[in-house]
């Protein structure tokens, strides 16, 4: 069973207590992790505030998994029976824990510092992909050695890696200039030619292969339904910068947000969007996490305002902790 299947099964089995419209507010998602990049008012190397990888304990209470401040960009994990591996993409390399965050080991060297995202292979724990400002790197020996894996890419800066929901050998890389696809687990890459400038968000719509959304700086959201052969603008404000797009488990509900955008929601596969909420005090949205069992229950990670939570499809939001935190990634780990 893959990590994704374990997550979904545990949530549906009751690890997450949820309620639908008309019922009580859903209980907080269990084992929600947050990557706090920095906190408002801090700079790299300062002692202002606390930042790093966090796990939610209750309501607005979070526990930091690192002993000291750690610039944190995101998470990855594999779960195979009793064998559990949690990865943190951080400013000083890739960290791995086999005891749910009690202890950590850096498994990258000086050539692969500032890891922006991590994608462990769910079928082969020896294989891991990471992205960085200096490109994509891969290991096939559990981190003992790393190789540059950039063949076919036109740029070095790769912000995130995304697995294909339908093909275990296919992965995607969100670089600054385009989205790239690899059909051989990250060895060779081909551009998808999204073509709207700086790519700031990417999502595969879980309703079938070939359907994708991409967010852009000052250009809103574009969509393709043919695997990237053609792209079209969706009905969102065209001058909006979108930094985050997330979908429910079946792709029926999606959320998007970015720079002074508020929260947008789509219920038709991403073609049309409705602004559900806006607060001028919340400057930007960096990420969303949708409850796999209830698409109306969603978390939002912000730029300097911590985590927010909604239980009614994004109409109303409440503060969920990590005040002042710049939240780069929200992640479920069972």
Phi, psi and omega in degrees: 000134182281166179299322181295319179293322178297316180301310184295317181296317181294323180292315182291336181279353175124001176295336174241120176272120184234163176219149181260179184308132179096346180260187179290163177299142180291148174291155180301143175300137178278145177058040173281127178249145181231131175267105180266107183294306175209181172239156182303130179093354181260160173230165181302128178090355181274168177256015180281116177074176179239132180217161184146199177277131182235154171235139182282131179260317178189142174042255180253016182259128180231150179245128179281133183272341177265149182288331180225175181302137182216120176296116189238130182253329183180181185232163169205163182199156166228141179227118179228093184061233180283346181278117184232131179229122177248129181247144175235122174276118189224171183294338180249017176130190179263123179257143178229138175234137175249009180227040175061033173095003178290320177225156185224154175223132175278126185246012173247162179255191185294338180282345182234055175275168180052070179277122184269332176202160181225140178224091175288145179284121184290341181259343182216101186291351176285340185257126179221137172251142173226153174243156184203175174294351180246019174111195180257138176233152179224152172233143176242008181229038173064033174093359179294321177222153180230143178234141173297139184223072189238009186300121180101350180270149181256356182220159182270322190285109181242115189276326183205157176239139186228129177282150173282134184284348186240346181225116184292342180270351185258133177224162181234147178236126176266102176263174183291329187263345185186174168261135179244144179244138173236132178255008180231040175063036171095011179277311179239148185229149174228137179290145177266357173055052176294321163063048176230018181106216183288122181276122185245353179200155180206140180211132167271123181286120185282051178237012180139152181296149176096358182251120185219154172238144176226134176260151185225157174291117177064015184231010178070219185236137173244156183227147168229143176241007181235032176077015178102003178294321177224147178232143178224153180285135174273170184273071169236161177306122189294340182261012181274138173269119182254121182254346185211135173223133179219155182230158172290172185300326181260002179077007182284336180230136179226152178233147179213152178192168181189223184284114179046041185256339194072191180254130178249151182223140177232141177235015180233035177083010176100000181284318180241143184229145178237132176285122185263331186199146175207136176221119184298340179286340178262104190289312185215155173247129181257334184197159174228153174225117182261132177301122181298339182259351182208103184293347177276349180260114188216145174251152176228133174260131188245173178264086176095004178239011178075211184252139174241157183223140176230141177243010181229038176076022175093007179283314179239144182228146175232152179291132184241015173113178182061051183304132180083354185284142171263105191263110182275333186205137171243133193215142176261127177226121190287000000 
